[in-house]
Amino acid sequence: MASKAPALPERGGLLYQGLRRIIDVRPAEARALAWSWLYVFALFLAYYVLRPIRDELGVAGGVRNLPWLFTGTLLAMLAVNPLFAYAVRKWPRERFIAISYRFFMLNLLVFMLLLMFAGQEAHVWIGRAFFIWVSVFNLFVVSVFWSFVVDVFDAEQGKRLFGFLAAGATVGGIAGSGLTSGFVEKLGQNWLLLASIVLLEVAVFASRHLSRISDAFQRPVQGGDPNKAVGGGIFAGMTHTFRSPYLLGIAFFILFYSVTSTFLYFQQATIAEASFPNRAARTAFFADIDFWVNVLTLVFQLFLTGRLMGWLGVAITLCALPLFSVAGFAALAAAPSVTVFVAVQVVRRVSNFALARPTREVLFTSVPREDRYKAKNFIDTVVYRGGDQVASWSYAGLIALGLSMTGISIVAVPLSVAWLALSFWLGRRQERAELAEAGAGASPLSRPA
């Protein structure tokens, strides 16, 4: 990217000067980074308005029915993924992003009308459908954002800048959680759905501006023409993932994270059902947890993420989340109290958002453009929700066998150890690929080894 960036004054403008006080940003990167930040902020603000509503409706339908909701989510992901791949194949990125997001905006409008006019008995089924829809929506729209971003910035920039973009997601989460917690009882859920629709249009606006100023950020070997469709087959994301050891390794990284996260999610849902019988109170409880997790995450993202990735490298930074998971599940096995559970959940989520997520996105800067959209979307959506599916039914099976929180935590420890080893391997592969790309001008991870 640096070779194609426009020549700008060394000091840059006011935007650059403001950003430079927080992160290591170059003058030519400031505008693209600012639009990227607004884009992800609007997305996460919209999602975190919806998330507590989703969780409350899921609990209202009965915790015992959650495995079926995860099954429905996986089936919906399998249906949506080829449609997205077709959009990527047919339209330039600016257009397929707008079409995809506005499709979800229309869906939200339909849900708002259904919740407004349907009877009380129908609300249970509408709530279940909404749970599935939001579970598809959040992974899909966020995956599209990061696909776009890794198509604009390279690995070296990602290590410096992705932590700041992750902070934009966190600020959006804080604002969304606070908005829902503070206004759900006064405004009701329907007006919050309308707010999410408006925020998605803000994301479309930001993505359009980012696309139009990012020509100077395209890499000549891998980037291709951003004004043309990516092309390729609609099942290329799946086939490329299974043919490439590197992409398959990323898929298993996501699978391990999804399985262990779902174990903890079910335990959280059980605690909420037992402790908060009132629907508004449960919604506020979920929102409050999200709020404090995001506050702690923001501190790390603004002051530590970029520095740690630069000092430690991709491999060591990527190992943080599975390492914390090994320690956390071991602690739960030894002392399965509510206090320990909350501490483990908070530490895991903070380490994921502050360290694992931005580092994981750097892994995709070393693959071809088609894989940044199709394989990444397949991994972020289908593989992720496939992990939810495996974990949800496994959790139900373990409970049926009589396992308590202690037993389930013991099962999760060796899974986390395997995840830790995989993380180090992936990070080392990316670091070697980055060096090879810098020396030869092409990625060795473009196709199967």
C-alpha positions as CSV (number, residue, x, y, z in Angstrom):
1,M,0.0,0.0,0.0
2,A,2.7,2.5,0.9
3,S,4.0,2.5,-2.6
4,K,0.7,3.7,-4.0
5,A,-0.3,6.1,-1.2
6,P,-0.6,9.8,-2.4
7,A,2.2,12.1,-1.4
8,L,0.9,14.2,1.5
9,P,2.6,16.7,3.8
10,E,4.6,15.0,6.6
11,R,2.5,16.6,9.3
12,G,-0.9,15.8,7.7
13,G,-4.2,17.5,8.6
14,L,-6.1,18.0,11.8
15,L,-7.7,14.5,11.5
16,Y,-4.2,13.0,11.3
17,Q,-2.9,15.0,14.2
18,G,-5.8,13.9,16.3
19,L,-5.5,10.2,15.5
20,R,-1.7,10.4,15.8
21,R,-2.1,11.2,19.5
22,I,-3.7,7.8,20.0
23,I,-2.3,5.3,17.5
24,D,0.6,4.9,15.1
25,V,-1.1,6.2,11.9
26,R,0.4,7.6,8.7
27,P,-0.9,10.8,7.1
28,A,-2.2,9.0,4.0
29,E,-4.2,6.5,6.2
30,A,-6.1,9.0,8.3
31,R,-9.2,9.5,6.1
32,A,-9.6,5.8,5.3
33,L,-9.2,4.9,9.0
34,A,-11.8,7.5,10.1
35,W,-14.4,6.2,7.6
36,S,-13.6,2.6,8.7
37,W,-14.1,3.6,12.3
38,L,-17.5,5.2,11.6
39,Y,-18.5,2.2,9.7
40,V,-17.7,-0.3,12.4
41,F,-19.0,2.0,15.2
42,A,-22.4,2.3,13.4
43,L,-22.6,-1.5,12.9
44,F,-21.9,-2.4,16.5
45,L,-24.1,0.3,17.9
46,A,-27.0,-1.2,15.8
47,Y,-26.1,-4.7,16.9
48,Y,-25.8,-4.0,20.6
49,V,-29.2,-2.3,20.5
50,L,-30.5,-5.6,19.2
51,R,-28.4,-8.1,21.2
52,P,-30.2,-7.7,24.6
53,I,-33.5,-7.9,22.9
54,R,-32.4,-11.1,21.1
55,D,-31.2,-12.6,24.4
56,E,-34.4,-11.7,26.2
57,L,-36.6,-13.2,23.5
58,G,-34.5,-16.3,23.4
59,V,-34.8,-16.8,27.2
60,A,-38.5,-16.1,27.0
61,G,-38.9,-19.0,24.6
62,G,-37.3,-21.3,27.2
63,V,-33.6,-22.1,27.7
64,R,-34.3,-25.7,26.9
65,N,-35.2,-24.6,23.4
66,L,-31.9,-22.8,22.7
67,P,-30.3,-25.8,21.0
68,W,-33.1,-25.8,18.4
69,L,-32.6,-22.0,17.9
70,F,-28.9,-22.7,17.2
71,T,-29.9,-25.4,14.7
72,G,-32.2,-22.9,12.9
73,T,-29.4,-20.4,12.9
74,L,-27.0,-22.8,11.2
75,L,-29.6,-23.7,8.6
76,A,-30.2,-20.0,7.9
77,M,-26.4,-19.4,7.6
78,L,-26.2,-22.3,5.0
79,A,-29.0,-20.6,3.0
80,V,-27.6,-17.1,3.1
81,N,-23.9,-17.9,2.4
82,P,-24.3,-18.8,-1.3
83,L,-26.5,-15.8,-1.8
84,F,-23.8,-13.5,-0.5
85,A,-21.2,-15.3,-2.6
86,Y,-23.4,-14.7,-5.7
87,A,-23.6,-11.0,-4.8
88,V,-19.7,-10.8,-4.4
89,R,-19.4,-12.6,-7.8
90,K,-21.9,-10.2,-9.5
91,W,-21.4,-6.7,-8.1
92,P,-18.5,-4.5,-7.0
93,R,-17.9,-4.3,-3.3
94,E,-19.6,-0.9,-2.8
95,R,-22.8,-2.2,-4.3
96,F,-23.0,-5.6,-2.8
97,I,-22.3,-4.2,0.7
98,A,-25.2,-1.7,0.3
99,I,-27.6,-4.4,-1.1
100,S,-26.7,-6.8,1.8
101,Y,-27.2,-4.2,4.5
102,R,-30.4,-2.9,3.1
103,F,-31.8,-6.4,2.9
104,F,-31.3,-6.7,6.7
105,M,-32.8,-3.3,7.2
106,L,-36.0,-4.5,5.4
107,N,-36.0,-7.6,7.6
108,L,-35.8,-5.4,10.7
109,L,-38.8,-3.3,9.6
110,V,-40.8,-6.5,9.1
111,F,-39.9,-7.7,12.6
112,M,-40.8,-4.3,14.1
113,L,-44.3,-4.5,12.5
114,L,-44.8,-8.1,13.6
115,L,-43.9,-7.3,17.2
116,M,-46.1,-4.3,17.2
117,F,-49.3,-5.9,15.9
118,A,-49.0,-9.6,16.6
119,G,-50.8,-11.2,19.5
120,Q,-49.1,-12.3,22.7
121,E,-49.1,-16.0,21.8
122,A,-47.4,-15.2,18.4
123,H,-44.7,-13.2,20.2
124,V,-43.0,-16.4,21.4
125,W,-42.5,-17.7,17.8
126,I,-41.7,-14.2,16.5
127,G,-39.1,-14.0,19.3
128,R,-37.5,-17.3,18.2
129,A,-37.4,-16.2,14.6
130,F,-35.8,-12.9,15.7
131,F,-33.2,-14.8,17.8
132,I,-32.2,-16.8,14.7
133,W,-32.2,-13.7,12.5
134,V,-30.0,-11.6,14.8
135,S,-27.6,-14.5,15.2
136,V,-27.2,-14.5,11.4
137,F,-27.2,-10.7,11.1
138,N,-24.4,-10.0,13.6
139,L,-21.9,-12.4,12.2
140,F,-22.7,-11.6,8.6
141,V,-22.6,-7.8,8.7
142,V,-19.4,-7.8,10.8
143,S,-17.7,-10.3,8.6
144,V,-18.5,-8.1,5.6
145,F,-16.9,-5.1,7.3
146,W,-13.7,-7.0,8.1
147,S,-13.5,-8.5,4.6
148,F,-13.7,-4.9,3.3
149,V,-11.1,-3.7,5.7
150,V,-8.5,-6.4,5.0
151,D,-9.1,-5.6,1.3
152,V,-8.0,-2.0,2.0
153,F,-5.2,-2.4,4.6
154,D,-2.3,-4.8,4.5
155,A,-0.8,-6.9,7.3
156,E,1.7,-4.2,8.5
157,Q,-1.1,-1.7,8.7
158,G,-3.4,-4.2,10.3
159,K,-1.1,-4.7,13.2
160,R,-1.0,-0.9,13.8
161,L,-4.6,0.0,13.1
162,F,-6.9,-2.9,13.6
163,G,-6.9,-2.4,17.4
164,F,-8.2,1.1,16.9
165,L,-11.0,-0.2,14.6
166,A,-11.8,-2.8,17.2
167,A,-12.1,0.1,19.6
168,G,-14.7,1.6,17.3
169,A,-16.7,-1.6,17.6
170,T,-16.3,-1.5,21.4
171,V,-17.5,2.2,21.6
172,G,-20.5,1.2,19.5
173,G,-21.2,-1.7,21.9
174,I,-21.0,0.5,24.9
175,A,-23.3,3.1,23.3
176,G,-25.7,0.4,22.2
177,S,-25.8,-1.4,25.5
178,G,-26.3,1.8,27.4
179,L,-29.1,2.9,24.9
180,T,-31.0,-0.3,25.3
181,S,-30.5,-0.5,29.1
182,G,-31.6,3.0,29.6
183,F,-34.5,3.3,27.2
184,V,-36.0,-0.2,26.7
185,E,-38.6,0.4,29.5
186,K,-39.5,3.9,28.3
187,L,-39.5,3.5,24.6
188,G,-40.1,-0.2,24.2
189,Q,-38.4,-2.7,21.8
190,N,-40.0,-1.4,18.6
191,W,-38.4,2.0,18.6
192,L,-35.0,0.5,19.3
193,L,-35.4,-1.7,16.2
194,L,-36.1,1.5,14.2
195,A,-32.9,3.1,15.6
196,S,-31.0,0.0,14.4
197,I,-32.4,0.5,10.9
198,V,-31.1,4.1,10.8
199,L,-27.7,3.1,12.1
200,L,-27.3,0.4,9.3
201,E,-27.9,3.2,6.8
202,V,-25.1,5.2,8.4
203,A,-22.9,2.1,7.9
204,V,-23.8,2.0,4.2
205,F,-22.9,5.7,4.0
206,A,-19.5,5.2,5.6
207,S,-18.7,2.1,3.5
208,R,-19.5,4.1,0.3
209,H,-17.1,6.8,1.2
210,L,-14.4,4.4,2.3
211,S,-14.7,2.6,-1.0
212,R,-14.3,5.8,-3.0
213,I,-11.2,7.0,-1.3
214,S,-9.4,3.7,-0.9
215,D,-8.0,3.3,-4.5
216,A,-4.6,4.5,-3.2
217,F,-4.6,1.6,-0.7
218,Q,-5.0,-1.3,-3.2
219,R,-2.1,-3.8,-3.4
220,P,-1.2,-4.4,-7.1
221,V,-0.6,-8.1,-6.8
222,Q,-3.5,-9.3,-4.6
223,G,-5.9,-6.4,-4.5
224,G,-7.3,-6.4,-8.0
225,D,-9.6,-3.7,-9.3
226,P,-12.0,-2.6,-6.4
227,N,-14.4,-1.2,-9.0
228,K,-15.0,-4.7,-10.5
229,A,-16.8,-7.7,-9.1
230,V,-14.6,-10.3,-7.4
231,G,-16.0,-13.1,-9.6
232,G,-15.5,-16.8,-8.9
233,G,-17.9,-19.5,-7.9
234,I,-20.6,-19.2,-5.3
235,F,-19.2,-22.2,-3.4
236,A,-15.6,-21.0,-3.6
237,G,-15.6,-19.9,0.0
238,M,-16.3,-23.5,1.2
239,T,-14.0,-25.3,-1.3
240,H,-11.1,-23.0,-0.8
241,T,-11.4,-23.3,3.0
242,F,-11.2,-27.1,2.8
243,R,-8.4,-27.2,0.3
244,S,-6.1,-24.8,2.1
245,P,-4.4,-25.9,5.3
246,Y,-4.0,-22.2,6.3
247,L,-7.7,-21.4,5.8
248,L,-8.8,-24.7,7.4
249,G,-6.6,-23.8,10.4
250,I,-8.5,-20.4,10.7
251,A,-11.8,-22.4,10.5
252,F,-10.7,-24.6,13.4
253,F,-9.7,-21.6,15.4
254,I,-13.2,-20.2,15.0
255,L,-14.7,-23.6,15.8
256,F,-12.8,-23.9,19.1
257,Y,-13.8,-20.3,20.0
258,S,-17.4,-20.9,19.1
259,V,-17.7,-24.2,21.1
260,T,-16.2,-22.8,24.3
261,S,-18.2,-19.6,24.0
262,T,-21.5,-21.5,23.6
263,F,-20.8,-23.6,26.7
264,L,-20.5,-20.3,28.7
265,Y,-23.5,-18.7,27.0
266,F,-25.8,-21.6,28.0
267,Q,-24.7,-21.2,31.6
268,Q,-25.3,-17.5,31.5
269,A,-28.8,-18.0,30.1
270,T,-29.6,-20.5,32.9
271,I,-28.4,-18.0,35.5
272,A,-30.5,-15.2,34.0
273,E,-33.6,-17.3,33.8
274,A,-33.3,-18.3,37.4
275,S,-32.4,-14.9,38.8
276,F,-34.5,-12.4,36.7
277,P,-38.1,-13.5,36.0
278,N,-39.1,-10.0,34.6
279,R,-38.5,-9.6,30.8
280,A,-37.3,-6.0,31.1
281,A,-35.0,-6.8,34.0
282,R,-33.4,-9.7,32.0
283,T,-32.9,-7.3,29.0
284,A,-31.2,-4.7,31.2
285,F,-29.1,-7.5,32.9
286,F,-27.7,-8.6,29.5
287,A,-27.1,-5.0,28.5
288,D,-25.3,-4.2,31.7
289,I,-22.9,-7.2,31.2
290,D,-22.2,-6.1,27.7
291,F,-21.6,-2.5,28.9
292,W,-18.9,-3.4,31.4
293,V,-17.2,-5.9,29.2
294,N,-17.0,-3.2,26.5
295,V,-15.6,-0.6,28.9
296,L,-12.8,-2.8,29.9
297,T,-12.2,-3.9,26.3
298,L,-11.9,-0.3,25.2
299,V,-9.1,0.5,27.6
300,F,-7.1,-2.4,26.2
301,Q,-7.9,-1.6,22.5
302,L,-6.9,2.0,22.8
303,F,-3.7,1.6,24.8
304,L,-2.4,-2.0,24.4
305,T,-3.7,-3.9,21.4
306,G,-1.5,-2.2,18.7
307,R,1.5,-2.1,20.9
308,L,1.2,-5.8,22.0
309,M,0.8,-6.9,18.4
310,G,3.9,-4.9,17.4
311,W,6.0,-6.1,20.3
312,L,4.9,-9.8,20.6
313,G,4.0,-10.5,17.0
314,V,0.9,-12.2,15.6
315,A,1.6,-15.7,16.9
316,I,2.0,-14.8,20.6
317,T,-0.9,-12.3,20.6
318,L,-3.2,-14.8,18.9
319,C,-2.4,-17.3,21.7
320,A,-3.8,-15.0,24.5
321,L,-7.5,-16.0,24.2
322,P,-6.9,-19.8,24.2
323,L,-4.4,-19.4,27.0
324,F,-6.9,-17.5,29.1
325,S,-9.5,-20.2,28.2
326,V,-7.3,-23.0,29.5
327,A,-6.8,-21.1,32.8
328,G,-10.5,-20.1,33.0
329,F,-12.0,-23.5,32.5
330,A,-9.5,-25.0,34.9
331,A,-10.6,-22.4,37.5
332,L,-14.2,-23.3,36.9
333,A,-13.5,-27.0,37.3
334,A,-11.7,-26.2,40.7
335,A,-14.2,-23.7,42.0
336,P,-17.5,-23.6,40.0
337,S,-19.0,-20.5,41.7
338,V,-21.0,-17.7,40.1
339,T,-18.2,-15.2,40.9
340,V,-15.6,-17.3,39.1
341,F,-17.9,-17.8,36.2
342,V,-18.5,-14.1,35.7
343,A,-14.8,-13.4,36.0
344,V,-14.0,-16.1,33.3
345,Q,-16.7,-14.8,31.0
346,V,-15.5,-11.2,31.3
347,V,-11.8,-12.1,30.8
348,R,-12.5,-14.2,27.8
349,R,-14.7,-11.6,26.1
350,V,-12.3,-8.8,26.8
351,S,-9.3,-10.9,25.4
352,N,-11.3,-11.8,22.4
353,F,-12.4,-8.3,21.5
354,A,-9.2,-6.6,22.4
355,L,-6.6,-9.2,21.2
356,A,-7.9,-12.2,19.3
357,R,-10.4,-10.4,17.0
358,P,-8.0,-7.8,15.5
359,T,-5.2,-10.3,15.4
360,R,-7.3,-12.9,13.7
361,E,-8.3,-10.4,11.0
362,V,-4.6,-9.8,10.2
363,L,-4.5,-13.5,9.2
364,F,-6.7,-12.8,6.2
365,T,-4.4,-10.1,4.8
366,S,-2.2,-12.9,3.5
367,V,-4.8,-14.6,1.3
368,P,-6.1,-13.6,-2.2
369,R,-8.9,-11.1,-2.6
370,E,-11.6,-13.7,-3.4
371,D,-10.8,-15.6,-0.2
372,R,-10.9,-12.3,1.8
373,Y,-14.6,-12.1,1.0
374,K,-15.9,-15.7,0.3
375,A,-13.7,-17.9,2.4
376,K,-13.7,-15.4,5.3
377,N,-17.5,-15.1,5.2
378,F,-17.9,-18.9,5.1
379,I,-15.6,-19.2,8.1
380,D,-17.1,-16.3,10.0
381,T,-20.7,-17.4,9.5
382,V,-21.2,-21.0,8.6
383,V,-18.2,-22.4,10.5
384,Y,-18.9,-20.2,13.5
385,R,-22.6,-21.2,13.7
386,G,-21.6,-24.8,13.0
387,G,-19.5,-24.6,16.2
388,D,-22.6,-23.2,18.0
389,Q,-24.6,-26.2,16.8
390,V,-22.0,-28.7,17.9
391,A,-21.6,-27.0,21.3
392,S,-25.3,-26.5,21.9
393,W,-26.3,-30.2,21.4
394,S,-23.1,-31.4,23.1
395,Y,-24.0,-29.2,26.1
396,A,-27.5,-30.7,26.2
397,G,-26.0,-34.2,26.0
398,L,-23.5,-33.5,28.8
399,I,-26.3,-32.2,31.0
400,A,-28.4,-35.3,30.2
401,L,-25.4,-37.4,31.3
402,G,-25.4,-35.7,34.6
403,L,-22.4,-33.4,34.2
404,S,-22.4,-30.2,36.2
405,M,-20.5,-27.0,35.5
406,T,-17.4,-28.7,36.9
407,G,-17.6,-31.6,34.5
408,I,-18.3,-29.4,31.5
409,S,-15.4,-27.2,32.4
410,I,-13.1,-30.3,32.6
411,V,-14.2,-31.3,29.1
412,A,-13.4,-27.7,27.8
413,V,-9.8,-27.7,29.2
414,P,-8.2,-30.1,26.6
415,L,-10.2,-28.4,23.8
416,S,-8.6,-25.1,24.9
417,V,-5.1,-26.7,24.9
418,A,-5.5,-27.9,21.3
419,W,-6.8,-24.5,20.4
420,L,-3.7,-22.9,21.9
421,A,-1.3,-25.1,19.8
422,L,-3.3,-24.3,16.7
423,S,-3.2,-20.5,17.4
424,F,0.6,-20.5,17.6
425,W,0.9,-22.5,14.3
426,L,-1.4,-20.1,12.5
427,G,0.4,-17.0,13.8
428,R,3.8,-18.4,12.7
429,R,2.4,-19.2,9.2
430,Q,1.1,-15.6,8.8
431,E,4.4,-14.1,10.0
432,R,6.3,-16.2,7.5
433,A,3.8,-15.4,4.7
434,E,4.1,-11.7,5.4
435,L,7.9,-11.9,5.1
436,A,7.7,-13.9,1.9
437,E,5.1,-11.5,0.4
438,A,7.3,-8.5,1.2
439,G,10.3,-10.2,-0.5
440,A,8.6,-11.8,-3.5
441,G,5.4,-9.6,-4.0
442,A,3.0,-12.6,-3.8
443,S,1.4,-14.5,-1.0
444,P,2.4,-18.2,-0.5
445,L,-1.0,-18.8,1.2
446,S,-3.0,-18.1,-1.9
447,R,-3.9,-21.7,-2.6
448,P,-3.5,-25.1,-1.1
449,A,-0.1,-26.2,0.1
